[in-house]
């Protein structure tokens, strides 16, 4: 019968573990009551085997679920799509993961988790959400973007990558929504013109049965993105408020990008430069 080989850490693993445990600067940053942070750092850099070797006797809090990784967020996104009855709870959980400083401190690259949360919120989850859940998602986005507090006393997520992810997606949704409004209006005009043309032809031919003046041809099941757009006015206003918030961002590049997007939306709304 074969026996499992006992794990033996490499010299580099031992050196890293010793540094993480004994370095005075690390001990100044990581206090005695935050050993789970030390463990999570080792988990990130050395992997689970080495971490288990050094921390196998470390007690875990009953509330300790370990660091939240991007893959965990993607699993929640899938659950949101598959289980409508759990959607409110999933949204609140993801918002908590994004703004809780303790959870953020558990993963060295926690900004990647928050980027994934933003991506999940403003892509698949937003497209599948009803109006109530859409508003809840946008409320969570505002908390991440503008209301999250940190140790420096500043509000809003302090990762430029997270903020960039939010701003990019908000702009994409707003432009998609405006283009959908235009496409719907043009489609209705074309439908009316087509019906009017057919009626005129029938009149000239002497047909007795008149063609209805207007009857929408969109009767088949529409793709998901067509079902979501155009957005209700309340949702588009929420998105525009988020965009407006970025015009006051402490980062100049975000202020410029937000103002440029506002001009593009105005151009789409009033292509002739006239508010009619």
ZAVEX-599755 format. One line per field, with one value per residue: residue number from 1; residue in one letter; x, y, z of N, C-alpha, C in turn. Coordinates in steps of 0.001 Angstrom, whole numbers, plus 500000, padded with zeros to 6 digits. Example, Ala and Ser with C-alpha at 12.3 -4.5 7.8 and 13.67 -1.06 7.14 Angstrom:
2
seq: (1  2);
type: (A  S);
npx: (513190  512850);
npy: (494310  497750);
npz: (507800  507080);
capx: (512300  513670);
capy: (495500  498940);
capz: (507800  507140);
cpx: (513200  512900);
cpy: (496700  500030);
cpz: (507800  507870);
END
This chain:
276
seq: (1  2  3  4  5  6  7  8  9  10  11  12  13  14  15  16  17  18  19  20  21  22  23  24  25  26  27  28  29  30  31  32  33  34  35  36  37  38  39  40  41  42  43  44  45  46  47  48  49  50  51  52  53  54  55  56  57  58  59  60  61  62  63  64  65  66  67  68  69  70  71  72  73  74  75  76  77  78  79  80  81  82  83  84  85  86  87  88  89  90  91  92  93  94  95  96  97  98  99  100  101  102  103  104  105  106  107  108  109  110  111  112  113  114  115  116  117  118  119  120  121  122  123  124  125  126  127  128  129  130  131  132  133  134  135  136  137  138  139  140  141  142  143  144  145  146  147  148  149  150  151  152  153  154  155  156  157  158  159  160  161  162  163  164  165  166  167  168  169  170  171  172  173  174  175  176  177  178  179  180  181  182  183  184  185  186  187  188  189  190  191  192  193  194  195  196  197  198  199  200  201  202  203  204  205  206  207  208  209  210  211  212  213  214  215  216  217  218  219  220  221  222  223  224  225  226  227  228  229  230  231  232  233  234  235  236  237  238  239  240  241  242  243  244  245  246  247  248  249  250  251  252  253  254  255  256  257  258  259  260  261  262  263  264  265  266  267  268  269  270  271  272  273  274  275  276);
type: (X  X  X  X  X  X  X  X  X  X  X  X  X  X  X  X  X  X  X  X  X  X  X  X  X  X  X  X  X  X  X  X  X  X  X  X  X  X  X  X  X  X  X  X  X  X  X  X  X  X  X  X  X  X  X  X  X  X  X  X  X  X  X  X  X  X  X  X  X  X  X  X  X  X  X  X  X  X  X  X  X  X  X  X  X  X  X  X  X  X  X  X  X  X  X  X  X  X  X  X  X  X  X  X  X  X  X  X  X  X  X  X  X  X  X  X  X  X  X  X  X  X  X  X  X  X  X  X  X  X  X  X  X  X  X  X  X  X  X  X  X  X  X  X  X  X  X  X  X  X  X  X  X  X  X  X  X  X  X  X  X  X  X  X  X  X  X  X  X  X  X  X  X  X  X  X  X  X  X  X  X  X  X  X  X  X  X  X  X  X  X  X  X  X  X  X  X  X  X  X  X  X  X  X  X  X  X  X  X  X  X  X  X  X  X  X  X  X  X  X  X  X  X  X  X  X  X  X  X  X  X  X  X  X  X  X  X  X  X  X  X  X  X  X  X  X  X  X  X  X  X  X  X  X  X  X  X  X  X  X  X  X  X  X  X  X  X  X  X  X  X  X  X  X  X  X);
npx: (500851  500616  502022  501142  503308  505013  504586  507204  508494  510083  513362  513079  510387  510526  512146  510532  508326  509556  510367  507875  506879  508733  509811  510248  508935  506777  505456  504715  502786  500966  499100  498990  496428  495589  496243  495104  495378  498107  498205  496630  498185  500350  499000  498335  500863  502421  500788  498297  499344  501797  500849  499044  500874  502275  500281  498515  497543  496243  493581  490278  487894  484358  483046  484787  485379  487439  489540  487834  487629  487932  486752  484871  483034  482129  480783  478652  477426  476508  474663  472853  471687  470543  468882  466319  464945  466896  468132  468078  469447  471947  472876  473150  475087  477330  477770  478488  480871  482406  482738  483484  486080  487588  487171  488274  490940  491741  492684  495355  495257  492781  491479  491026  488978  486963  486741  485703  483255  482028  481969  480293  477943  477227  476959  476011  474286  472871  471549  469828  468283  465248  463382  463416  465584  467561  467716  468667  471166  472406  472388  474218  476505  476897  477575  480048  481523  481370  480819  482164  484257  487590  490676  492037  490141  488924  486326  484726  485889  489348  490917  492111  491685  489326  487513  487755  486673  483990  483199  483652  481797  479334  479166  479085  476612  474807  475189  474461  471794  470775  471159  469438  466991  466844  466907  464517  462627  463121  462532  459770  458805  459549  457985  455405  455523  455860  453441  451665  452468  451803  449045  448429  449160  447321  444990  445259  445172  442628  441798  439590  439934  441342  444661  445873  446780  448986  450941  452779  455625  457130  456884  457995  460055  462279  465830  467859  469195  467659  465309  465948  466658  465148  465990  463945  463020  463689  465845  467797  468207  469360  471794  472863  473241  475288  477286  477500  478536  481169  482219  483150  485258  488246  490277  491708  491606  489298  487345  487536  486881  484244  482930  483327  481799  479251  478893  478874  476525  474662  475062  474074  471407  470514  471159  471230  471898  469874  467492  464577);
npy: (498804  502153  505019  508375  510953  512965  516438  518576  521640  523904  525486  528151  528520  528203  530376  532514  532147  532485  535143  536379  535879  536874  539339  542667  544928  543804  542699  544989  545981  543845  542857  540939  539891  539476  537179  535702  537259  537102  534397  534337  535824  534115  531977  533051  533449  531099  528905  526299  523953  524578  526584  525211  523590  525379  526672  524906  524599  526893  528593  529107  531631  531365  532844  533090  532848  532759  534317  536288  535405  536189  534064  533082  535141  534953  532546  533289  535048  533256  531847  533889  534214  531699  531218  532928  533549  534022  536383  539015  538621  537784  540070  541876  540509  540590  543360  543826  542316  543889  546370  545980  546497  544586  542172  542898  543140  540561  539435  539702  540732  542099  544033  542908  541150  542979  544284  542178  541909  544338  543959  541687  542719  544733  543517  540486  540145  542570  542557  540397  541168  542300  545414  546206  544774  545749  548424  547994  546908  549141  550876  549572  549837  552610  552824  551495  553099  555766  555910  554128  553740  554302  553713  556084  557983  558756  558666  556285  553757  553172  552120  552749  551049  549674  551811  552665  550470  550609  553127  552795  550768  551886  554016  552566  551228  553384  554569  552422  552267  554741  554480  552375  553564  555356  553520  552144  554168  554845  552368  552163  554286  553427  551149  552205  553680  551627  550236  552241  552548  550037  550150  552213  551060  548949  550418  551636  549376  548641  546968  545639  545051  546736  547508  547469  550545  550718  548237  546474  544565  543158  540428  538029  536171  538237  538879  538853  541316  543080  542911  544149  546751  549671  551220  551684  555022  555756  554087  554808  557407  556978  555837  557996  559760  558481  558687  561487  561863  561115  563287  564867  563534  562698  561930  563157  562077  560531  562459  563860  561825  561242  563676  563834  561638  562517  564556  563024  561550  563636  564381  562129  562254  564677  565039  567138  569215  570550  570898  569413);
npz: (500000  499064  500528  501434  500619  502935  503113  502200  502676  500408  500337  499664  500317  503094  503748  502970  504678  507154  506965  506752  509241  511101  510353  511375  510291  508897  511086  512317  510640  510403  512978  516065  516325  513778  512327  510314  508073  507546  506931  504599  502846  502521  501372  498924  497721  498092  497868  498646  499950  501249  502895  504530  505842  507487  508905  510072  512648  513184  514622  513353  512800  513305  511490  509457  506157  504472  501909  499411  496164  492605  491156  492948  492916  490274  490438  492067  490312  488340  489912  490375  487851  487502  489708  490445  492825  494688  494150  495340  497778  496804  495456  497624  499092  497361  497225  499872  500013  498353  499635  502273  504511  505936  504576  502112  502877  503127  500828  498707  496104  496033  494586  492122  492632  493215  490783  489296  490577  489859  487077  486892  488022  486139  483692  482911  485182  485343  482881  483209  485330  486930  487144  489845  490947  489289  490103  492667  492110  490883  493026  494655  493066  493233  495919  495934  494165  495184  497956  499591  502394  503606  505471  505312  505373  503082  500574  498425  496186  496251  494282  491119  488966  489581  489649  486991  485679  486497  485431  482646  481975  482738  480946  478527  478810  478905  476370  474716  475485  474569  471810  471380  471916  469779  467641  468091  467709  465020  463844  464366  462845  460289  460127  460126  457768  455942  456227  455406  452755  451669  451994  450265  447821  447708  447560  445057  443490  443874  445920  448347  451011  453557  454600  457899  459488  461215  462579  464737  463855  465539  466979  467600  469930  471594  471583  474596  475119  473654  475022  477394  476721  475202  478352  481311  482171  484798  485467  483572  484389  486890  486095  484696  486786  488146  486204  486147  488682  488323  487025  488986  490033  491913  490260  487400  484788  484833  485249  482836  481000  481749  481220  478476  477673  478385  476514  474173  474523  474406  471764  470449  471207  470194  467215  465390  466854  468132  470612  470506);
capx: (500000  501430  501787  501265  504552  504844  504987  508430  508606  511380  514148  512473  509161  510925  512645  509392  507536  510306  510283  506504  506610  509700  510212  509618  508017  505557  504763  504135  501597  500037  499107  498822  495049  495264  497039  494488  495944  499406  497924  496130  499324  501092  498160  498428  502191  503036  499840  497613  500121  502717  500054  498545  502023  502657  499157  497531  496975  495671  492128  489524  486634  483190  482614  485889  485160  488618  489497  486875  488360  487063  485993  483727  482065  481524  479824  477461  476786  475770  473524  471891  470978  469816  467952  465735  464507  468060  468816  468265  470500  473234  473301  473595  476336  478412  478051  479225  482227  483137  482990  483943  487542  488188  487165  489246  492296  492041  493209  496358  494773  491328  490906  490559  487662  485999  486523  484804  481928  481506  481683  479104  476798  476840  476806  474996  473292  472026  470701  468812  467557  464049  463627  463741  466953  468448  467933  469501  472518  472958  472636  475482  477574  477142  478297  481438  482167  481395  480515  483031  485204  488834  491377  492501  489002  488384  485166  484845  486963  490610  491609  491750  491214  487918  486760  487740  485735  482637  482937  483561  480570  478201  479119  478640  475172  474075  475237  473624  470400  470384  471075  468225  465865  466829  466546  463093  461864  463272  461801  458337  458534  459645  456821  454248  455681  455638  452002  451026  452777  450997  447653  448315  449203  446047  443968  445433  444767  441192  441510  438556  440380  442384  445734  445936  447755  450215  450912  454183  456018  457992  456043  458789  460835  463416  467039  467885  469601  466529  464293  466397  466750  465555  465767  462991  463635  464240  467159  468752  468534  470318  473085  473372  473710  476610  478200  477711  479416  482566  482711  483755  486221  489582  491174  491429  491258  487908  486524  487538  486154  482815  482432  483306  480650  478043  478786  478501  475104  473926  475146  473160  470030  470196  472194  471269  472269  468682  466615  463191);
capy: (500000  503347  506036  509740  511583  514144  517654  519221  522958  524219  526482  529468  528563  528407  531742  533430  531979  533104  536597  536793  535724  537528  540681  543661  545797  543025  542584  546296  546123  542764  542685  539559  539436  539400  536095  535212  538043  536473  533121  534578  536240  532902  531207  533682  533342  529772  527845  525700  522946  525254  527314  524234  523121  526366  527214  523845  524717  528231  528551  529920  532175  530721  533710  533188  532064  532886  535445  536205  535436  536464  532872  533026  536111  534395  531527  534021  535557  532130  531591  534977  533916  530421  531154  534268  533798  534374  537530  540114  538231  537742  541457  542432  539837  541105  544732  543697  541875  544961  547562  545644  546585  543349  541202  543368  542921  539139  538991  540665  541356  542214  544899  542035  540662  544075  544473  541113  542254  545381  543341  540834  543596  545570  542746  539426  540345  543709  542160  539445  541705  543105  546813  546308  544306  546676  549576  547524  546799  550483  551397  548972  550466  553938  552637  551164  554210  557067  555920  553224  554477  553602  554178  557457  558872  559089  557878  555728  552780  553853  551474  553324  549982  549435  552984  552640  549428  551135  554217  552254  550007  552812  554723  551594  550986  554604  554735  551351  552633  555837  553931  551555  554502  555835  552397  551859  555241  554680  551158  552448  555134  552574  550256  553008  554016  550397  549964  553258  552244  548879  550597  552995  550126  548233  551367  551785  548114  548474  545949  546052  544859  547721  547095  548320  551627  550405  546988  546126  543237  542518  539509  536886  536339  539102  538573  539421  542715  543851  542951  545072  548116  550815  551128  552631  556323  555811  553430  555621  558563  556502  555692  559331  560334  557891  559334  562860  561791  561011  564598  565458  562549  563216  561596  564019  561311  560105  563656  564138  560760  561392  564847  563465  560747  563341  565233  562017  561263  564779  564313  561076  562689  565818  565030  568420  570249  571297  570178  569564);
capz: (500000  498958  501544  500963  501032  503769  502400  502656  502035  499812  501064  499429  501116  504487  503885  502879  505895  508249  506785  507023  510672  511980  509935  512265  509556  508672  512368  512632  509796  510745  514425  516535  516142  512357  511756  509082  506976  507265  506269  503247  502029  502185  500462  497606  497125  498182  497569  499803  500686  502161  503874  505494  506615  508488  509662  510304  513988  513348  514789  512413  513290  512689  510400  508503  504942  503622  500974  498312  494903  491445  490792  493861  492409  489053  490878  492516  489097  487758  490788  490145  486607  487590  490839  490630  494202  495511  493545  496290  498717  496085  495231  498901  499446  496527  497665  501137  499679  497672  500449  503627  504539  506429  503473  501128  503380  503162  499528  498273  494871  496212  493555  491040  493043  493089  489341  488876  491104  488977  485780  487036  488251  485007  482453  482955  486229  484969  481759  483667  486477  486732  487500  491271  491145  488575  490988  493779  491562  490693  494368  495075  492282  493805  497180  495611  493461  495849  499383  500336  503225  503914  506666  505090  505493  501765  500175  497083  496039  495979  493173  489817  488076  489911  489195  485534  485279  486688  484492  481282  481770  482826  479660  477515  478978  478531  474909  474169  475736  473678  470456  471333  471822  468396  466770  468278  467065  463573  463472  464372  461676  459098  460135  459715  456350  455178  456243  454586  451358  451282  451891  449028  446702  447677  447098  443621  442864  444069  446932  449280  452396  453860  455503  459092  459335  461946  463350  464982  463370  466541  467743  468004  471158  471331  472335  475936  475116  473141  476072  478441  476191  476010  479789  481898  482415  486156  485468  482814  485234  487902  485427  484388  488044  488391  485259  486621  489848  487884  486590  490190  490528  492229  489151  486252  483588  484948  485021  481395  480311  482049  480492  477063  477481  478431  475209  473177  474729  473870  470304  470007  471437  469324  466159  464663  467805  468545  471535  470071);
cpx: (500884  501039  501967  502575  504249  505361  506238  508575  510009  512104  513539  511166  509488  511386  511496  508560  508220  510234  508903  506196  507483  510057  509496  508642  506693  504760  504147  502826  500524  500118  498822  497412  494639  496072  496430  494990  497287  499214  497481  497232  500122  500301  498287  499768  502751  502089  499308  498448  501054  501957  499524  499665  502339  501513  498119  496886  496346  494157  491451  488239  485471  482657  483662  485635  486346  488490  488473  487634  487408  486204  484749  482631  481364  480510  478526  476691  475948  474530  472439  471052  470060  468738  467377  465344  465657  468712  469057  469413  471869  473756  473862  474920  477504  478769  478875  480668  483052  483534  483513  485472  488224  488256  488188  490676  492712  492691  494129  495900  493256  490691  490397  489189  486616  485724  485556  483385  481261  481101  480424  477849  476295  476852  475677  473902  472344  471071  469566  467915  466265  464348  464041  465185  467962  468748  468833  470958  473155  473213  473958  476666  477909  477887  479771  482163  482366  481286  481406  484082  486454  489522  491858  491365  488391  487197  485313  486016  488243  491440  491191  491202  489740  487060  486672  486741  484287  482302  482774  482221  479332  478048  478600  477127  474365  474059  474394  472149  469934  470249  469818  466980  465718  466361  465060  462235  461918  462476  460302  457946  458551  458441  455564  454314  455406  454144  451257  451247  451933  449534  447428  448300  447882  444922  444029  444978  443271  440846  440502  439000  441544  443420  445748  447048  449061  450022  452344  454469  456857  457118  456833  459548  462086  464630  467057  468206  468486  465403  464647  466362  465587  465182  464621  463716  464291  465634  468192  469137  469528  471707  473698  473847  475086  477644  478512  478645  480884  483097  483332  484796  487548  490613  490778  490972  489816  486961  486407  486725  484647  482213  482353  482107  479339  477825  478351  477023  474236  473929  474185  471701  469611  471243  472299  471614  471108  467841  465173  462237);
cpy: (501242  504352  507422  510332  512834  515376  518254  520558  523183  525267  527875  529620  528869  529843  532747  533359  532634  534625  537108  536764  536628  538954  541742  544587  545090  542919  543903  546494  545110  542502  541232  539027  539279  538317  535543  535989  537456  535156  533328  535059  535024  532030  531745  533398  531919  528627  527156  524714  523584  525987  526372  523736  524080  526814  526150  523930  526080  528135  529498  530407  531472  531551  533786  532270  532160  534060  535211  536411  535738  535270  532719  533971  535581  533299  532175  534601  534460  531806  532652  534688  532708  530395  532544  534579  534221  535689  538676  539816  538256  539156  542047  541808  540408  542544  544701  543280  543017  546098  547248  545648  545313  542305  541610  543085  541454  538627  540078  541432  541541  543135  544071  541455  541756  544401  543419  541379  543307  544794  542480  541678  544228  544847  541734  539695  541489  543330  541232  540014  542395  544525  546976  545891  545184  547896  549204  547390  548180  551171  550851  549580  551843  553837  552345  552387  555442  557025  555014  554029  553627  554257  555618  558473  559270  558195  557442  554768  553478  553170  552121  552280  549680  550588  553021  551622  549914  552162  553699  551588  550899  553561  553798  551378  552203  554814  553666  551696  553728  555353  553070  552429  554992  554733  552066  552899  555114  553470  551393  553314  554306  551648  550986  553343  552797  550087  550955  552998  551080  549278  551397  552095  549386  549134  551528  550539  547867  547386  546500  545961  545814  547123  548012  549354  551301  549134  546513  544704  542497  541631  538301  537196  537142  538631  539351  540913  543601  543920  543978  546516  548413  550643  552031  553925  556389  555185  554252  556870  558180  556387  557052  560045  559780  558537  560759  562879  561747  562338  565353  564513  563208  562894  562398  563232  560816  561289  563936  563099  560901  562566  564563  562565  561523  564061  564253  561651  562401  564753  563263  561510  563768  565933  566328  569575  571052  570403  570442  568916);
cpz: (500000  500026  500945  501486  501849  503038  503032  501942  501489  500654  500894  500207  502578  504710  503876  504154  507085  508178  507166  508516  511536  511595  510772  511547  509279  509959  512809  511872  510175  512239  514803  516295  514688  511656  510472  507867  506552  506513  504827  502310  501591  501204  499043  496934  497092  497868  498812  500603  501696  503256  504952  506399  507755  509390  510015  511692  514244  513500  513819  513069  512612  511535  509291  507308  503993  502675  499862  497007  493744  491038  491675  493399  491166  489393  491353  491331  488439  488594  490599  488913  486783  488667  491150  492072  495124  495109  494515  497243  498042  495850  496523  499343  498659  496902  498952  500881  499084  498611  501849  503688  505020  505323  502415  501565  503353  501884  498993  497037  494925  495182  492373  491367  492855  491620  488823  489369  490219  487629  485842  487197  486951  483665  482638  483987  485882  483845  482196  484764  486062  487221  488963  491523  490411  489433  492160  493332  491429  492029  494910  494354  492849  495132  496927  495059  494333  497372  500222  501101  503478  505099  506530  505179  504173  501453  498730  497017  495590  494899  491853  488852  488313  489398  487667  485013  485398  485609  483067  481038  481846  481506  478563  477594  478521  477020  474225  474331  474781  472244  470302  471219  470383  467451  466873  467569  465543  463090  463406  463168  460397  458996  459659  458223  455470  455093  455355  453100  450853  451107  450602  447802  446568  447172  445578  442870  443008  445054  447927  450737  452668  454802  456715  458947  460029  462755  463505  464519  464392  467428  468220  469289  470853  472112  473649  475922  474574  474163  477138  477990  475251  477488  480221  482260  483792  486213  484704  483606  486321  487300  485108  485646  488415  487479  485705  487818  489461  487327  487763  490803  490899  491151  487917  485034  483638  484752  483525  480627  480519  481273  478994  476756  477509  477100  474123  473299  474195  472345  469754  470154  470448  468223  465385  465594  468314  469449  471119  471053);
END
